Amino acid sequence: MELEFVAAALAALAGLAVGLAAGLAVRASERARQAAPPAATPGRTLPAGVASVLSVLRSSAVVLDAEDRVLRASSAARAFGLVSGDRLEVEELLTMARLVRRDGEIRETEIQVRPSRGRARAEGRWFAVRVAPLGTHGLVLVLAEDLTEVRRVEAIRRDFVANVSHELKTPVGALSLLAETVESAADDPEAVRRFSIRMQHESMRLSNLVQDLMTLSRVQGDEPLSELHRVAVDDVVAEAVDRCQIKAEAKGIELTVAGPSGLKVRGDEELLITALRNLIDNAVAYSPERTRVVIATRQADPDHVEISVTDQGIGIPQAEIERIFERFYRVDPARSRQTGGTGLGLAIVKHVTTKHGGEITVWSKEGSGSTFTLRLPLLRGDSRPDQSSIAPRDTAEPAADSQRSNAREAAP
């Protein structure tokens, strides 16, 4: 009996051991199945090496799967609003992607993406788009190159050519007509003299336009100025005032210079004179007779010089101030024809100032006049003027306001 009992006990232990082993094997199998990665679904993974290629492309890149969901999108594509989450937001691109997926043909086009409602004031952007199949599982690659800046430059170039043609046509046509008139009035010395004066006026206008175009061409590029020298601000002011003196005297306008002497900057003296002369010319042209134009200099802070031109003219509407530095832009075209300007003066001022690492600011009020201020880097290591003559930077009344007040007090 003892032997039978022992045998039964051993059999029970063996059965228990087999049961435990089977249970552990089942649990190990389940864990292995859970740990194993899911099988790749065709159309939901990128082919080998594609991700690396997309990361170095300059264009905005988007990869769509067979269900039009975004598998991968560059940061530029999301920044431009082409992609949101896992969806392509531009319906035109989705349509192209579906056509490419259906027939396998590469498609190219240019599209304009309008801003979203939250960015209603922003302008739409232009893209050159290329859509192509990627692999054999319904993947589609969308490449979009931003053409907005290219389009803007092309539009500026077209406008510039059209404006130049228009501006040149006026004096050239006038000269041609005056020449015919002089020929027909050869027997009338008084008429010949009168028309000759008019021809000189038109030829001067043509010459000024050509000169301004040459200057603008020189300063509007990205390349730095070739030769920079130590330039005395006093000399720039004196020469610019001298070149505008005759025009000012013809209207009884007094040109007054104020501010400390001895300030110096580094730059191109002739370009700086041209910029300041343009500001003074504008001040004289748009000021009433027998008023005063004040040209003031000051050291605004340890690193900058400011040259301001304050007039008592007609002023500039607030809505127009942002556009006055555009080429050929005129607030009042009819009045500008009377003043004889080329429409390039303020554009030249802006580009010359930028070339010298400075900036230009404008204050203006209709009926009260305007103040244009050139802010330029002070030449480092140079002697400073007497500090007692320098207006403090942080005062209750801004420098431009103070200069305008001086101009009003000095006015006759």
MOHUTA-V394844 format. One record per pair of residues at least 12 apart in sequence whose ideal C-beta (glycine too) atoms are under 8 Angstrom apart, sorted by the first residue. I is the first residue (numbers start at 1). GAP is how many residues later the second one is. D is the distance in Angstrom with one decimal. If there is no record, write none. Layout:
i = (I & I)
gap = (GAP & GAP)
d = (D & D)
This chain:
i = (42 & 43 & 43 & 43 & 43 & 43 & 43 & 44 & 44 & 45 & 46 & 46 & 46 & 46 & 47 & 47 & 47 & 50 & 50 & 51 & 54 & 54 & 55 & 57 & 57 & 58 & 59 & 59 & 59 & 59 & 59 & 60 & 60 & 60 & 60 & 60 & 60 & 60 & 60 & 60 & 60 & 60 & 61 & 61 & 61 & 61 & 61 & 61 & 61 & 62 & 62 & 62 & 62 & 62 & 62 & 62 & 62 & 62 & 63 & 63 & 63 & 63 & 63 & 64 & 64 & 64 & 64 & 64 & 65 & 65 & 66 & 66 & 66 & 66 & 68 & 68 & 68 & 68 & 68 & 69 & 69 & 70 & 70 & 70 & 70 & 70 & 71 & 76 & 77 & 80 & 80 & 80 & 80 & 80 & 81 & 81 & 81 & 82 & 82 & 82 & 88 & 90 & 90 & 92 & 93 & 93 & 93 & 93 & 93 & 96 & 96 & 96 & 96 & 97 & 97 & 97 & 100 & 100 & 100 & 100 & 101 & 101 & 101 & 104 & 106 & 106 & 106 & 106 & 107 & 107 & 107 & 108 & 108 & 108 & 108 & 109 & 109 & 110 & 110 & 110 & 110 & 110 & 111 & 111 & 111 & 112 & 112 & 112 & 112 & 113 & 113 & 113 & 123 & 125 & 125 & 126 & 126 & 126 & 126 & 126 & 127 & 127 & 127 & 127 & 128 & 128 & 128 & 129 & 129 & 129 & 129 & 130 & 130 & 131 & 159 & 160 & 160 & 163 & 163 & 163 & 164 & 167 & 167 & 167 & 167 & 168 & 168 & 171 & 171 & 171 & 171 & 171 & 172 & 174 & 174 & 175 & 175 & 175 & 175 & 178 & 178 & 178 & 178 & 179 & 181 & 182 & 182 & 182 & 201 & 205 & 205 & 208 & 209 & 209 & 212 & 212 & 212 & 212 & 213 & 215 & 215 & 215 & 216 & 216 & 216 & 216 & 216 & 218 & 219 & 219 & 219 & 219 & 219 & 220 & 220 & 224 & 225 & 225 & 225 & 225 & 225 & 227 & 228 & 228 & 228 & 229 & 229 & 229 & 229 & 230 & 230 & 230 & 230 & 231 & 231 & 231 & 231 & 231 & 231 & 231 & 231 & 232 & 232 & 232 & 233 & 233 & 233 & 233 & 233 & 233 & 234 & 234 & 234 & 234 & 235 & 236 & 236 & 236 & 236 & 236 & 237 & 237 & 237 & 237 & 237 & 238 & 239 & 239 & 240 & 240 & 240 & 240 & 240 & 241 & 241 & 241 & 241 & 243 & 243 & 244 & 244 & 244 & 244 & 247 & 247 & 247 & 248 & 248 & 248 & 251 & 251 & 251 & 251 & 252 & 252 & 253 & 253 & 253 & 253 & 253 & 253 & 253 & 254 & 254 & 254 & 255 & 255 & 255 & 255 & 255 & 256 & 256 & 256 & 256 & 256 & 257 & 257 & 257 & 257 & 258 & 258 & 258 & 258 & 258 & 258 & 259 & 259 & 259 & 259 & 260 & 260 & 260 & 260 & 260 & 260 & 260 & 261 & 262 & 262 & 262 & 263 & 263 & 263 & 263 & 263 & 264 & 264 & 264 & 265 & 265 & 265 & 265 & 265 & 265 & 266 & 266 & 266 & 267 & 267 & 267 & 268 & 268 & 271 & 271 & 271 & 272 & 272 & 272 & 274 & 274 & 275 & 275 & 275 & 275 & 275 & 276 & 276 & 276 & 276 & 278 & 278 & 278 & 278 & 279 & 279 & 279 & 279 & 279 & 280 & 280 & 280 & 281 & 281 & 282 & 282 & 282 & 282 & 283 & 283 & 283 & 283 & 283 & 283 & 284 & 285 & 285 & 285 & 286 & 286 & 286 & 286 & 286 & 286 & 287 & 287 & 287 & 287 & 287 & 288 & 288 & 290 & 291 & 291 & 291 & 291 & 291 & 292 & 292 & 292 & 292 & 292 & 293 & 293 & 293 & 293 & 293 & 294 & 294 & 294 & 294 & 294 & 294 & 294 & 294 & 295 & 295 & 295 & 296 & 296 & 296 & 296 & 298 & 298 & 298 & 299 & 299 & 299 & 299 & 300 & 300 & 300 & 300 & 301 & 302 & 303 & 303 & 303 & 304 & 304 & 304 & 304 & 304 & 305 & 305 & 305 & 305 & 306 & 306 & 306 & 306 & 306 & 307 & 307 & 307 & 308 & 308 & 308 & 308 & 308 & 308 & 308 & 309 & 309 & 309 & 310 & 310 & 310 & 310 & 310 & 310 & 310 & 310 & 311 & 311 & 311 & 311 & 312 & 312 & 312 & 312 & 312 & 313 & 313 & 314 & 314 & 315 & 315 & 315 & 315 & 315 & 315 & 315 & 316 & 316 & 316 & 316 & 316 & 317 & 317 & 318 & 321 & 321 & 324 & 324 & 325 & 325 & 325 & 325 & 325 & 326 & 327 & 327 & 327 & 328 & 328 & 329 & 330 & 349 & 349 & 353 & 353 & 353 & 356 & 356 & 357 & 357 & 358 & 358 & 358 & 358 & 359 & 360 & 360 & 360 & 360 & 361 & 361 & 361 & 363 & 363 & 363 & 368 & 369 & 369 & 371 & 371 & 371 & 373 & 373)
gap = (95 & 22 & 23 & 24 & 94 & 95 & 96 & 21 & 27 & 26 & 17 & 25 & 26 & 93 & 87 & 88 & 92 & 13 & 84 & 21 & 18 & 20 & 19 & 17 & 86 & 87 & 17 & 71 & 84 & 85 & 86 & 13 & 14 & 16 & 17 & 20 & 22 & 67 & 83 & 84 & 85 & 86 & 12 & 13 & 16 & 80 & 81 & 82 & 83 & 12 & 15 & 20 & 21 & 26 & 31 & 79 & 80 & 82 & 71 & 76 & 77 & 78 & 79 & 24 & 33 & 75 & 76 & 78 & 73 & 74 & 35 & 71 & 72 & 73 & 19 & 20 & 26 & 29 & 30 & 17 & 18 & 13 & 15 & 16 & 17 & 18 & 68 & 70 & 67 & 33 & 45 & 47 & 64 & 66 & 32 & 34 & 35 & 31 & 60 & 62 & 54 & 21 & 23 & 19 & 18 & 36 & 38 & 49 & 51 & 13 & 33 & 35 & 46 & 34 & 43 & 45 & 31 & 32 & 33 & 40 & 32 & 37 & 39 & 29 & 24 & 25 & 26 & 27 & 23 & 24 & 25 & 20 & 21 & 22 & 23 & 19 & 20 & 16 & 17 & 18 & 19 & 37 & 15 & 16 & 18 & 12 & 13 & 14 & 15 & 12 & 13 & 14 & 25 & 21 & 23 & 20 & 21 & 22 & 24 & 25 & 17 & 18 & 19 & 20 & 16 & 17 & 19 & 13 & 14 & 15 & 16 & 12 & 13 & 12 & 169 & 167 & 168 & 164 & 165 & 180 & 49 & 42 & 161 & 175 & 176 & 38 & 41 & 31 & 32 & 34 & 35 & 38 & 34 & 24 & 28 & 24 & 27 & 28 & 31 & 17 & 20 & 21 & 24 & 20 & 14 & 13 & 14 & 17 & 139 & 135 & 137 & 134 & 133 & 135 & 130 & 132 & 133 & 136 & 131 & 56 & 59 & 133 & 111 & 128 & 131 & 132 & 135 & 53 & 52 & 129 & 132 & 133 & 136 & 127 & 131 & 131 & 42 & 43 & 46 & 130 & 131 & 41 & 38 & 39 & 40 & 37 & 38 & 39 & 40 & 34 & 36 & 149 & 152 & 33 & 34 & 35 & 36 & 37 & 38 & 41 & 148 & 30 & 31 & 32 & 30 & 31 & 32 & 64 & 72 & 74 & 27 & 28 & 29 & 63 & 34 & 33 & 36 & 37 & 40 & 71 & 20 & 39 & 58 & 60 & 70 & 19 & 34 & 38 & 33 & 36 & 37 & 40 & 55 & 14 & 16 & 39 & 54 & 30 & 34 & 33 & 36 & 37 & 40 & 34 & 37 & 38 & 32 & 36 & 45 & 33 & 36 & 38 & 39 & 37 & 38 & 31 & 34 & 36 & 37 & 38 & 39 & 40 & 37 & 38 & 39 & 25 & 29 & 37 & 38 & 40 & 36 & 37 & 38 & 39 & 154 & 37 & 38 & 39 & 40 & 36 & 37 & 38 & 39 & 145 & 148 & 37 & 38 & 39 & 130 & 37 & 38 & 39 & 125 & 126 & 129 & 130 & 124 & 121 & 122 & 123 & 34 & 36 & 42 & 115 & 122 & 114 & 115 & 118 & 40 & 91 & 111 & 112 & 113 & 114 & 90 & 111 & 113 & 88 & 89 & 109 & 87 & 88 & 81 & 84 & 85 & 80 & 84 & 104 & 74 & 78 & 73 & 74 & 77 & 78 & 99 & 19 & 31 & 33 & 98 & 67 & 68 & 70 & 71 & 30 & 66 & 70 & 93 & 95 & 13 & 15 & 29 & 60 & 64 & 59 & 63 & 64 & 90 & 26 & 27 & 28 & 30 & 87 & 89 & 27 & 54 & 55 & 56 & 25 & 27 & 28 & 49 & 53 & 84 & 24 & 25 & 26 & 27 & 82 & 24 & 25 & 122 & 20 & 21 & 22 & 120 & 121 & 20 & 115 & 118 & 119 & 120 & 16 & 17 & 18 & 19 & 114 & 14 & 15 & 16 & 17 & 109 & 112 & 113 & 116 & 12 & 13 & 14 & 12 & 14 & 107 & 110 & 92 & 93 & 101 & 79 & 85 & 86 & 91 & 75 & 91 & 93 & 99 & 92 & 76 & 74 & 75 & 77 & 54 & 71 & 72 & 73 & 74 & 70 & 71 & 72 & 73 & 67 & 68 & 69 & 70 & 93 & 66 & 67 & 69 & 63 & 64 & 65 & 66 & 91 & 92 & 95 & 62 & 63 & 64 & 59 & 60 & 61 & 90 & 93 & 94 & 96 & 97 & 58 & 59 & 60 & 96 & 56 & 57 & 95 & 96 & 99 & 56 & 57 & 52 & 53 & 49 & 50 & 51 & 52 & 53 & 54 & 55 & 15 & 46 & 48 & 50 & 54 & 14 & 49 & 46 & 41 & 43 & 22 & 38 & 21 & 22 & 24 & 25 & 35 & 21 & 16 & 17 & 20 & 15 & 16 & 14 & 13 & 23 & 25 & 21 & 22 & 23 & 20 & 21 & 19 & 20 & 16 & 17 & 18 & 19 & 16 & 12 & 13 & 14 & 15 & 12 & 14 & 39 & 37 & 38 & 41 & 36 & 35 & 38 & 29 & 32 & 33 & 26 & 27)
d = (4.1 & 5.1 & 4.1 & 7.9 & 3.9 & 4.7 & 6.4 & 5.6 & 7.0 & 7.9 & 6.4 & 6.3 & 6.4 & 7.4 & 7.1 & 5.1 & 7.8 & 7.4 & 6.9 & 6.6 & 6.4 & 6.8 & 7.8 & 7.3 & 6.9 & 7.3 & 7.9 & 8.0 & 4.4 & 6.0 & 4.5 & 8.0 & 5.4 & 4.3 & 3.9 & 6.0 & 6.1 & 7.5 & 7.2 & 4.4 & 7.5 & 7.2 & 7.2 & 4.7 & 6.5 & 7.0 & 7.2 & 5.7 & 8.0 & 7.4 & 5.2 & 6.5 & 5.8 & 6.2 & 7.9 & 7.5 & 4.3 & 7.6 & 6.4 & 6.1 & 7.3 & 5.7 & 7.6 & 6.4 & 5.4 & 6.9 & 4.6 & 6.8 & 6.5 & 6.2 & 7.2 & 6.5 & 3.0 & 7.3 & 7.7 & 6.8 & 6.2 & 6.7 & 7.3 & 4.9 & 7.2 & 5.5 & 7.6 & 4.6 & 6.5 & 6.2 & 7.2 & 7.8 & 6.9 & 6.9 & 6.3 & 7.8 & 7.5 & 7.0 & 6.6 & 7.6 & 6.2 & 7.0 & 8.0 & 6.2 & 7.2 & 7.1 & 6.0 & 5.4 & 7.3 & 6.5 & 7.2 & 5.8 & 7.7 & 7.2 & 7.2 & 4.6 & 7.7 & 5.7 & 4.5 & 6.3 & 4.9 & 6.5 & 5.7 & 5.5 & 6.7 & 5.6 & 5.4 & 5.2 & 7.0 & 7.0 & 4.5 & 7.7 & 7.5 & 4.9 & 7.9 & 7.5 & 6.7 & 5.0 & 7.7 & 8.0 & 5.5 & 6.4 & 6.9 & 5.4 & 6.9 & 6.8 & 7.4 & 5.6 & 5.8 & 4.9 & 7.1 & 5.3 & 7.8 & 5.2 & 7.9 & 6.4 & 7.8 & 6.2 & 4.6 & 7.5 & 4.3 & 5.3 & 7.9 & 5.0 & 4.2 & 6.3 & 6.0 & 6.2 & 7.2 & 4.6 & 5.4 & 6.9 & 7.0 & 5.0 & 7.9 & 7.8 & 4.7 & 7.7 & 8.0 & 6.2 & 7.8 & 6.8 & 4.1 & 7.5 & 6.8 & 5.8 & 6.9 & 6.7 & 6.8 & 7.2 & 6.7 & 4.5 & 7.3 & 4.8 & 4.1 & 7.2 & 6.8 & 7.6 & 4.5 & 6.0 & 5.1 & 6.5 & 7.3 & 5.2 & 5.6 & 4.7 & 6.9 & 7.1 & 5.3 & 4.8 & 6.8 & 7.4 & 7.9 & 5.9 & 7.7 & 5.7 & 4.7 & 7.6 & 4.8 & 4.1 & 7.1 & 6.3 & 7.0 & 7.5 & 6.1 & 5.5 & 7.1 & 5.7 & 6.1 & 5.5 & 6.7 & 8.0 & 6.6 & 6.7 & 4.1 & 5.4 & 5.3 & 7.9 & 4.9 & 7.4 & 7.2 & 5.4 & 7.5 & 5.5 & 7.7 & 6.7 & 5.1 & 5.5 & 6.5 & 7.0 & 7.5 & 7.5 & 6.7 & 5.7 & 6.1 & 6.1 & 7.6 & 6.5 & 5.3 & 6.8 & 5.3 & 7.7 & 4.6 & 6.2 & 8.0 & 8.0 & 7.6 & 5.5 & 4.2 & 6.5 & 6.4 & 5.5 & 6.0 & 6.7 & 5.2 & 7.4 & 7.4 & 7.9 & 7.0 & 6.5 & 4.9 & 5.4 & 6.0 & 7.6 & 5.9 & 6.7 & 5.8 & 6.4 & 6.9 & 7.7 & 4.9 & 8.0 & 5.2 & 3.9 & 4.3 & 5.8 & 7.6 & 5.2 & 6.3 & 6.7 & 6.3 & 7.5 & 5.1 & 6.0 & 4.4 & 5.7 & 6.1 & 6.8 & 5.4 & 7.8 & 7.9 & 4.9 & 7.0 & 6.5 & 7.3 & 4.8 & 7.6 & 5.0 & 4.2 & 5.5 & 5.9 & 7.0 & 7.1 & 5.7 & 6.8 & 5.9 & 7.8 & 4.7 & 7.3 & 7.0 & 8.0 & 7.9 & 5.4 & 6.7 & 5.8 & 7.1 & 5.0 & 7.0 & 6.5 & 7.9 & 5.1 & 7.7 & 8.0 & 6.2 & 7.4 & 4.6 & 7.5 & 7.9 & 7.0 & 4.8 & 3.5 & 5.2 & 7.7 & 6.8 & 6.8 & 6.9 & 4.0 & 6.4 & 4.1 & 6.2 & 6.5 & 6.4 & 7.6 & 4.3 & 6.1 & 6.1 & 5.0 & 6.9 & 6.1 & 7.4 & 4.3 & 4.9 & 5.8 & 7.1 & 4.9 & 6.5 & 6.4 & 5.4 & 8.0 & 7.4 & 5.1 & 7.9 & 4.5 & 7.3 & 7.8 & 7.7 & 4.8 & 7.2 & 7.9 & 6.8 & 7.1 & 7.9 & 6.5 & 6.7 & 6.4 & 4.6 & 4.1 & 6.5 & 6.8 & 7.6 & 6.3 & 7.3 & 7.1 & 3.8 & 6.8 & 5.9 & 5.3 & 4.4 & 7.9 & 6.1 & 4.9 & 7.6 & 6.5 & 6.6 & 5.8 & 7.5 & 6.6 & 7.4 & 6.1 & 7.1 & 7.8 & 5.3 & 7.7 & 3.8 & 6.6 & 7.4 & 7.8 & 7.7 & 4.0 & 7.9 & 6.5 & 7.0 & 4.1 & 5.4 & 7.7 & 7.2 & 7.9 & 4.7 & 5.8 & 3.9 & 7.8 & 7.6 & 7.1 & 7.0 & 6.2 & 7.3 & 4.4 & 7.6 & 5.9 & 7.6 & 6.6 & 6.0 & 5.4 & 5.3 & 7.4 & 6.6 & 7.0 & 5.0 & 7.8 & 7.7 & 7.8 & 7.5 & 4.6 & 8.0 & 6.1 & 6.2 & 4.5 & 7.0 & 7.1 & 7.4 & 5.5 & 5.0 & 7.0 & 4.9 & 7.6 & 6.1 & 5.0 & 6.3 & 6.6 & 7.1 & 6.4 & 4.7 & 6.6 & 8.0 & 5.8 & 6.9 & 5.1 & 7.4 & 6.3 & 5.5 & 7.7 & 7.8 & 5.5 & 6.7 & 6.2 & 5.7 & 7.5 & 5.1 & 7.7 & 5.1 & 5.5 & 6.8 & 5.2 & 7.7 & 6.7 & 7.2 & 4.5 & 7.3 & 5.6 & 6.8 & 4.3 & 7.4 & 7.3 & 6.3 & 5.3 & 7.0 & 5.0 & 7.9 & 6.7 & 7.4 & 4.5 & 7.6 & 4.8 & 5.3 & 7.8 & 4.6 & 4.9 & 5.8 & 7.9 & 7.4 & 7.6 & 4.5 & 6.2 & 7.2 & 5.8 & 5.2 & 6.3 & 7.0 & 6.9 & 5.0 & 5.1 & 4.0 & 5.6 & 5.6 & 5.9 & 5.8 & 6.0 & 7.3 & 4.0 & 7.2 & 5.8 & 6.8 & 6.0 & 7.7 & 5.5 & 6.3 & 5.5 & 7.3 & 4.9 & 5.8 & 7.4 & 4.4 & 7.7 & 6.6 & 6.9 & 5.8 & 4.5 & 4.0 & 6.8 & 6.8 & 5.7 & 7.6 & 7.6 & 5.7 & 7.8 & 7.2 & 5.5 & 7.2 & 7.4 & 5.1 & 6.3 & 5.1 & 4.1 & 6.5 & 5.2 & 6.5 & 6.7 & 5.6 & 7.2 & 4.9 & 7.0 & 7.7 & 5.0 & 7.8 & 7.4 & 7.9 & 6.8 & 7.1 & 4.7 & 6.2 & 5.7 & 7.7 & 5.9)
